[in-house]
């Protein structure tokens, strides 16, 4: 398997995903389905996709116009159908089928006890999600509703056999299924495709619009490769997603890419007005990136795994990320069981904190992000005239406002270092009446002592390696 390294720009699929996006087609009508087959034969796949997308647009416009009173033709706007808004911070467990535990209920129960609130699995797990209080991102066999189209599984390869059986069993996902599920309170959304290629964007756009029409209350979800640039820009312009999700595993692929990716995806999500989610690797050991499926739990658990995961999570939160997606369940459980391994226990400890922080974080809008020296590539230092200052090194400082109440400012202060704790001193250049810290164990705000230093007011806090704290700053 080929891995993308930092600096590559060709958006080809990276490894370690159960399935990569295929050459599936969205079939809106029997006419389009029949035409597609002829177009593939005549012009090849790429031209066919373009022509299919054009046909879909034509049929959608024609059908819409025919429904208007008196045949009045108004421009349809898919955006008007998007009523979904993220209301809960996402803590997602990815691909739990990779645990290959014969007791699905035990795995879902363990996920709930580990403070996940969303799980990616097939629709047959809905009753268990209801039982244990989880929401379901509906998994399926492949992108664009085409089902499993891979080769017959090798009976001598346990992973190949079990995965093949799983995907054949759950089958494809189609918009009409979303319509039937739209009122189910345990549905989070619909997984469409992972790490798509640029040429797939037009057909994905048509597919997402169909899901929005079928179920406007839940998102159709796509996860992106990390390169950004033209790939990201085209995705947003063509597909117009309801949520932006991407993966970059800094402990596998290089720390130098972590903050540039956060910078770019944060800007893009804010510009589009959509929530930003990101994937984090469960096992920070670089050897885990090449682990064989079914053997993920055998990769060594590093002594500093918990610190590294903490640094990934809290630096991402400083950038306004509204969901942490854990890659993947196979690294979290002892293979074939519902028992958390050491990596799983690290994740569960962080999830418990995210559960307390989440109700506040999901209300916040990122307004600024700054770094203290040393500055990673493509990041910004605190301006000298900014209202909050610090000389503490190796911090990332996220600044937020409440979307529904602008009476206070919020700061997410994170320690970028994974070896040393930091005694942080924040100076406020404008009058402050109260500074509170959200207790990650109780979920309650507690006041921090404010002192005076020269013309500024000061507050102090200690950050363990990789750790972060959420503060609320209230003016007089």
N, C-alpha and C positions, 0 to 999 in steps of 0.2 A: 504494500500500500504506500502511496505517495503522500507526504505531508507538505503542506504549504509552510514555508519559512517566512519570517518577518522580512518585509521588503519586496516579496513577490507581489505582482499585481494581477496575474492571470486568475480570475475567479473560478478555479476548478474545485470540485468537491474535495474536502479534506476527509481523512479517515475517521473512524471511531463513531460513525453513525450507523444505526441498524439498516437504514436504506437511504440511498441518495435519490434525488429527484429524477424521475424518468422522463420519457418522451410521451407522456399521457396527453390526451386531448379532452377538452371540455365539449360535450355533445349536447347542445341545447335543443335541437330538433332532429327528427329523422332525416330531413333533407340535408342538414349540415353533416350529420354522421355519414350519409352515403357519399356526399361530395368530398368529404375528407379523404376517404379511401382512394378515390380517383385522383385527387390532387397530390397525394403522397406518391402515387405511381407515376404521375406525369412530371411533377416539379421537384420532388424531394421534400424532406421533412420541414426544413426551415421555411421555404416558400409556402408550403401547405399551411403551416401554423399562421402565417400572416393572412392568408386568404380566408382561413377559418375564422380568425378574429374579426376580419372585415365583415364576413357573413353574419356573425353573431351580432355585431353592432347594427347591421342593417335590419335584421329580424327584430331585435329589441326595440329599435326606433319605430319600426312599422307597427309592431304590436302596441306599443305605448300610445302612438298617435291615434290608433283606431279606438282606443278607450276614452279619448277626450270628448267632451260634449260637443256635438256638432262637427266633429272631426277637427277641432282646433288643434294645431300642432305647436306644442310648446317644447322647449328643450328639456329633456329629462335630466335630472341630476341625481346620480347615485349617492352623492354625499348626503342628500336630504334623507336618505334611508338609514343613515348610520346613527342609530340612537344609542348604541352601546357606549358606556363610559366606565373606565376602570374604577371600581369602588372599594377594592380590597388589595392590599399589597400582596404580590404573588410570591409564594414559596413553592416551587414546582419540583416534583420528582420526575426525572426523565426516564422513560423506557423501563418500567419495573419488570416487564416480562423477561428482561435479561438476567434476572435472578434465577429464573427457572425453578421457582419453588412450586411444588404441587398444590400448595394451599394458598390460593389467591387472597382469601379473606384474611389470613394471618399477615400477609405482606401489607395489605391496605391498612389493617389495624396498626401494624408497626409504623407505617408512614404517618398515620394520624398521631400516634404517640410521640413521633419525632418532630411534630409541629409543622409538617407539610400541610398546605391547604389546597393544593392542586396536584393532581396526579395524571400522567399521560398514559392512557390505556384504552383498550377497546370498549365499545359501548355496552358490552355485556357486563361491565363492572359497575354500571350505574347503581344497582341495588346495594352493592357493598359501599359505594360512596355515600349513599343516603344513610346507611347504617352507621358509618364512622365519621360522618360530618366533613367529608372531602368533596371538592368539586372536580369534575372530570374534563380534561382536554381530550377530546375523542381522537384516538389513534386509529390508523387504518393501514391497509396493505401497501399503498403507494400513492404518489401524487396524482391529482386530477381524476380520481375515481376509476382508474383502470384496473385496480386489483393487483394481485401478485402475478407478475409475468416473468419471474426468474426461472432458472433451470430446476429440474427435479432435485430435491435435496439428496445429499450423499448420506446413505444410511450408516456409513462408517464414521461420519463426522457429527458428533453430538450436537454442537452448536448449529451446524447447517441444517440438520434434520429438525431440531426443535424450532428454530426460527422459521423455516419453511412451513412447518405445520401451523405455527402461530399465525403467520400472515395469510395463509390459505383459509384459515378458520375465520378470521375477523373480516376479510374481504374489503372491498373499496368503500369509500365514503362519497355520498352524492348529496346535492342540495336538498332533494326531497326528504332525505333523512333528517337534515337539520330542521326542516319545517316541522316534522313530527316531534322533534325534541325541544322545540323552542320554549315551551312552557315548563320544562323540567328544572327545578331550582338547583339541581346538582350539576348542571352543565356549566362549564366555564367557557368553552369554545371548541373550535375544530382545528386540529392540526392538519395543514394542507400539504406542506412540503418543506424539506430541510435543505438548506444550502443550495438554492437553485442557481442555474446558469442564466446569464443575461438574455439569451435567446428564448428562454421560457417565460419571460415577463409578460408578453402580450396575452398568452393564453391563461396565465395566472390571473391577470386583471379581469378577464371575462369570468373566470371561475369564482373569484372573490365576489364580484358583483352578484352572481347567482346566489351565493351563500347569504349575502346581505339582504337580498330580496326574500330568501326563505326564512331567515332568522336574523332580524335586525338587532336583537337584544344580546347576541353573543358574537365574539369576533372570530373570523377565519384567520388562522395564525400561520405565519411563515417565518422561519428563522433564516437569517442571512449569514453568508460568509463574512469574514472580517475586513477584506481589503479596503472598503470604503471607496472614495473617489467617484469615478464615473459609474462604477457598478452600483454604489449606494444611491447616487443621484438618479440614475435611470430607474431603479427599483421604485423609488418614491414617486417619480413623475408618472410612470406607466401603471404600476400596480395600485397605488394609493391605498396602502394598508391602514388598518385601524390601530395597529400596535407595531412598534419596531423592536425586533429582537435580533441579537447577533451573538456569535461566539468568538472569543479569543482567549486561549488558555495560557496565561503568562508563565506559569511554572513549567509548562511543557515546551512552549514555543519561543520564549524569551521575554524578559521583563520590559525590554525596551519598547515593545509594542503595546503595552497595557494602557498607558495614559493617552497616547495619540489616538487609539481606537475609542477610548471614552470621550475624548474631546470632540471627535468628529461625529460620533453617533448622538451625543448629547445635543450638539448644534442642530443636527438633522431632525431629531424628534421634537425639539422646541419649535423649529420653523414650521413643522407640519401640525403641531398641536396634538401629538399623540404620545402615549406613554412609552418609556424605554425600559426594556428588560434585557438582561444579559446572562449568559451561561458561565458557570464557574466549575472548574474541575474538582471532583471529590477527593482525588488522590493527587497531591502535588508532586509526587515522585515522577520525574521525566520518563522513567521506564514504563509508567502506566499508559503513556500515549501509544505504545506499540503492543500492549497486552492483547493476547488472543481472547476473543469472546468466550465467556465461560470461565476464564482464568483471571479476570480482573482482580478478584479478591486475594489472589496469591502475590500480587506486587507489594513489595515492602512498604509498610507504613513508616514514613519518616518521622523522626522525633519532633521536628518543627512543622509537621503537617497542619496542626490546628492554628498555629500562628500565621502560616502562609494563607490558609483559607480565610482567616479573619481579615488579613490585609486586603485580599481581593474583594471581600464583601464590603468593608467599610470605606475603602477608597471609591468603590463603585457607587455606594450610597451618597457620597459627597458630590457626585455628578448628577444626582437626581434620578438614579435608576429606581424604578418602582416595582421591580420584581427580580428575585434571584432564582435562576434555574440551575439545578444541580445535575451535572453530567458525571456519571449516570448511576442508576440503581445498582448496576453490576459491581461497582466499586464499593458500595455501601454495606452489602449484606454478605454473610458467608454463603457461598454458592449453594443453591438448592434449598435454602432455609429462609426464615423470616427474622433471623438474628442479626442485629447490627454488628459490624466489625469495628475496628478502631477508627477507620475513616468515617464510618457512619455515625459513630458517637461524636466525632468532631463536628460533623454537619448538624446533628441534632442540637448540640449546645448552641451553635449559631442561630439555628432556626428558632430556638426558644427566645432569643433576644429579638430577632426579626418580628416575631409574633407580638412583642410588646411595642416595638418601634413602628411597625407597619401602619397602625391606624392613624398615626400622626404623619408619617412620611407620605402616605397616599394623598393627603390633603395639600401637600406643599408643591410649590412651583420653583424650580431652580432659576435663580437670577444671575449668579456669578460663581465661578470656581477659580481659586488661586492656589499657588504653591509657594512654600518657602524653600530656600536653597537646601540642597542642589535641585535645580529645576529640570524635570524631565523634558524631552523634546516636545515641542508644540504646546507647551503649557505657559501660563502667565504668572508673574509675580504679583504680590499685593501692591497696588498703587500707593505711593507715599501719602496721598491725601485721602485714602479710603477711611471709612468711619470706624473700622476695626483694624488693629495692627497687632503683629506679633513678631518677635525676633527668634522664636523657637524654631530650630531647623527641622527639615524633613517632615513637614506637615502638608496636608492638602486641606483646604478650607472651602467647603461648599456653603453658599449663601442662598437662603430661601425666603419666600413669602407664602403665607397661607392663602390659598385660592379663594377662600370664603370670608376671611377676616384679616385685614392688613394692619391690625393694631400692633403686631409684634414682628420682629425679624427672627429667623432661625439660622443656626450655624451647625453644620456637621463637620466636626474637626477630627481628622484621622491621621494616625501615625503611619507614614509610608515605610518606615523602617521595620525590620522583622527581628532585630537583635537587641535594640536598646529601648527602654521606656523613655518617655519625654515628660518633663515638668513644663507644662504649657502655661504661658502668661499671655492673656489677651488684654489689649488696651483699647478702650473705647474713646473715640475722639468727639463724641457727642453725648449729651446727658442720658444716663441710663438709670431707671428706677429699680429694675429687677433683672437678674440673670438666673435662669433655672436650667437644671440638667434633668433629662428624662432618665429615670432609673430603669435600667434594662432588665432588672429582675422583677420589679413590681409594676412597671408601666406607669408610674406616677411621677409628676414633676416635683423636684425639690430645689429649694433656693440655694445658690452658691454665695459665699461671702464676697461682697464688693468692697474694695479698698480704693483709696485715692493715691495716685502717684503723679506728682506734678500737676499738670492740667488735665490728666486723664484719669478715668476710673479703670480699675484692674480687676480681673478675675483669674483664678488659678485652678488648674486641674491636672491630673496625672493620666497619661495615656500609656498603657502597656504596649509592648511591641505589636504592631499591626492593628491596634485597637482604634475605636472611634467613639465619639460621644455626640449626642444631639442636644443643643442648647437653644433656649428660647430667651430672646433679649427684648425687654419691654421698656419703652421710653417713659418719661415722666407724664 
